[in-house]
Amino acid sequence: MKYVIRRLSIKSVAKVSALLHCILFFLVGVIYGGVLIILSLVDFSSGSTTLVSGGISLALSILSLIGLPIGGLVYGFISGAVMSLLYNFVSDFVGGAEMVLVEKANSPAKPKVKGQDKLNA
């Protein structure tokens, strides 16, 4: 059965987008913070830097773990709301996105895998 999505709930799309962006920006913050910590340790071992710059690197890495997810949350909410608003506007002119839905069977039977009977015997 083919269905067409004509409208998106702006609030629900914005919330989902905000959560996904928050998770993504947290992962970026972990990578960025890890690189900053590693670089500050490398600088300490060579003796070419002071304690202040190492402390700044540590502070920036901690700030990236907090600030980037919050920024991603705000960015994701705004971008999700704008994109769903644009989708609702454009779908009036060109139609919505088509989806093919398949009805689920009543019994939760597992799909058979080729050669599965030989393994169970």
Sine and cosine of phi, psi and omega as CSV:
sin_phi,cos_phi,sin_psi,cos_psi,sin_omega,cos_omega
0.00,0.00,0.76,-0.64,0.04,-1.00
-0.99,-0.13,0.70,-0.71,0.06,-1.00
-0.80,-0.60,0.40,-0.92,0.02,-1.00
-0.86,-0.51,0.76,-0.65,0.07,-1.00
-1.00,0.08,0.93,-0.37,-0.03,-1.00
-1.00,-0.06,-0.58,0.81,-0.05,-1.00
-0.68,-0.73,0.54,-0.84,0.11,-0.99
-0.88,-0.47,0.63,-0.78,0.09,-1.00
-0.96,0.28,0.88,-0.47,-0.09,-1.00
-0.88,0.47,-0.69,0.73,-0.05,-1.00
-0.91,0.40,-0.68,0.73,-0.04,-1.00
-0.94,0.34,-0.63,0.77,0.04,-1.00
-0.91,0.42,-0.64,0.77,0.01,-1.00
-0.90,0.44,-0.64,0.77,0.00,-1.00
-0.92,0.39,-0.69,0.73,0.01,-1.00
-0.91,0.42,-0.69,0.72,0.03,-1.00
-0.89,0.46,-0.63,0.77,0.02,-1.00
-0.89,0.45,-0.69,0.72,0.00,-1.00
-0.91,0.41,-0.69,0.73,0.01,-1.00
-0.90,0.44,-0.67,0.74,0.03,-1.00
-0.92,0.39,-0.58,0.81,0.03,-1.00
-0.89,0.46,-0.70,0.72,0.03,-1.00
-0.90,0.43,-0.71,0.70,0.00,-1.00
-0.89,0.46,-0.71,0.70,-0.01,-1.00
-0.93,0.36,-0.48,0.88,0.10,-1.00
-0.90,0.43,-0.68,0.73,0.03,-1.00
-0.89,0.45,-0.64,0.77,0.07,-1.00
-0.90,0.44,-0.65,0.76,0.04,-1.00
-0.89,0.45,-0.61,0.79,0.04,-1.00
-0.90,0.43,-0.71,0.70,0.01,-1.00
-0.91,0.43,-0.74,0.68,-0.01,-1.00
-0.89,0.46,-0.71,0.71,0.02,-1.00
-0.90,0.43,-0.64,0.77,0.04,-1.00
-0.90,0.44,-0.67,0.75,0.03,-1.00
-0.90,0.43,-0.67,0.75,0.02,-1.00
-0.89,0.46,-0.66,0.75,0.01,-1.00
-0.91,0.41,-0.69,0.72,0.01,-1.00
-0.89,0.46,-0.69,0.72,0.01,-1.00
-0.91,0.42,-0.58,0.81,0.03,-1.00
-0.93,0.36,-0.57,0.82,0.05,-1.00
-0.94,0.34,-0.60,0.80,0.04,-1.00
-0.91,0.42,-0.66,0.75,0.03,-1.00
-0.91,0.42,-0.60,0.80,0.02,-1.00
-0.91,0.41,-0.63,0.77,-0.05,-1.00
-0.94,0.35,-0.49,0.87,0.01,-1.00
-0.99,0.13,-0.27,0.96,0.03,-1.00
0.97,0.24,0.24,0.97,-0.07,-1.00
-1.00,-0.07,0.08,1.00,-0.03,-1.00
-0.74,-0.68,0.20,-0.98,0.00,-1.00
-0.98,-0.22,0.12,-0.99,0.02,-1.00
-0.91,0.41,-0.49,0.87,-0.03,-1.00
-0.91,0.41,-0.71,0.70,-0.02,-1.00
-0.93,0.37,-0.54,0.84,0.09,-1.00
-0.92,0.39,-0.62,0.79,0.05,-1.00
-0.92,0.39,-0.59,0.81,0.04,-1.00
-0.91,0.41,-0.66,0.75,0.04,-1.00
-0.89,0.46,-0.65,0.76,0.03,-1.00
-0.92,0.40,-0.67,0.75,0.02,-1.00
-0.90,0.43,-0.65,0.76,0.03,-1.00
-0.92,0.40,-0.60,0.80,0.01,-1.00
-0.93,0.38,-0.64,0.77,0.05,-1.00
-0.93,0.38,-0.65,0.76,0.04,-1.00
-0.89,0.45,-0.57,0.82,0.02,-1.00
-0.92,0.38,-0.52,0.85,0.03,-1.00
-0.95,0.32,-0.40,0.92,0.00,-1.00
-0.98,-0.18,-0.72,0.69,-0.11,-0.99
-0.96,0.29,-0.65,0.76,-0.03,-1.00
-0.90,0.43,-0.69,0.72,0.06,-1.00
-0.90,0.44,-0.60,0.80,0.04,-1.00
-0.92,0.39,-0.68,0.74,0.07,-1.00
-0.89,0.47,-0.63,0.77,0.04,-1.00
-0.91,0.41,-0.58,0.82,0.04,-1.00
-0.89,0.46,-0.74,0.67,0.00,-1.00
-0.92,0.40,-0.73,0.68,0.00,-1.00
-0.88,0.48,-0.69,0.72,-0.02,-1.00
-0.90,0.43,-0.64,0.77,0.01,-1.00
-0.91,0.42,-0.72,0.69,-0.03,-1.00
-0.92,0.39,-0.72,0.69,-0.03,-1.00
-0.92,0.39,-0.60,0.80,0.06,-1.00
-0.90,0.43,-0.66,0.75,0.02,-1.00
-0.91,0.41,-0.69,0.72,-0.01,-1.00
-0.92,0.40,-0.69,0.73,-0.02,-1.00
-0.92,0.40,-0.62,0.78,0.03,-1.00
-0.95,0.32,-0.55,0.83,0.08,-1.00
-0.90,0.43,-0.69,0.72,0.05,-1.00
-0.91,0.42,-0.63,0.78,0.03,-1.00
-0.87,0.49,-0.72,0.70,0.00,-1.00
-0.88,0.48,-0.59,0.80,0.01,-1.00
-0.94,0.33,-0.72,0.69,-0.06,-1.00
-0.95,0.31,-0.56,0.83,-0.05,-1.00
-0.91,0.41,-0.36,0.93,0.08,-1.00
-0.93,0.38,-0.49,0.87,-0.06,-1.00
-1.00,-0.08,-0.66,0.75,-0.10,-0.99
-0.94,-0.34,-0.02,1.00,-0.07,-1.00
1.00,0.02,0.23,-0.97,-0.05,-1.00
-1.00,-0.04,-0.04,-1.00,0.07,-1.00
-0.97,0.24,0.72,-0.70,-0.01,-1.00
-1.00,0.06,0.62,-0.79,0.05,-1.00
-0.78,-0.63,0.57,-0.82,0.11,-0.99
-0.93,-0.36,0.88,-0.48,0.00,-1.00
-0.94,-0.33,0.63,-0.77,0.01,-1.00
-0.88,-0.47,0.73,-0.68,-0.01,-1.00
-0.95,0.30,0.73,-0.68,-0.02,-1.00
-0.99,0.17,0.64,-0.77,0.03,-1.00
-0.94,0.35,0.44,-0.90,-0.04,-1.00
-0.93,0.37,-0.61,0.80,-0.02,-1.00
-1.00,0.00,0.71,-0.71,0.00,-1.00
-0.99,0.17,0.89,0.45,-0.01,-1.00
-0.98,0.21,0.65,-0.76,0.02,-1.00
-0.98,0.18,0.61,-0.79,0.05,-1.00
-0.93,0.36,0.62,-0.79,-0.01,-1.00
-0.97,0.22,0.69,-0.73,0.06,-1.00
-0.97,-0.24,0.65,-0.76,-0.03,-1.00
-0.86,0.52,0.80,-0.60,0.01,-1.00
0.99,0.10,0.14,0.99,-0.04,-1.00
-0.94,0.34,-0.56,0.83,-0.01,-1.00
-0.90,0.44,-0.57,0.82,0.00,-1.00
-0.93,0.38,-0.56,0.83,-0.02,-1.00
-0.95,0.30,-0.58,0.82,-0.05,-1.00
-0.99,0.17,-0.32,0.95,-0.05,-1.00
-0.98,0.19,0.00,0.00,0.00,0.00
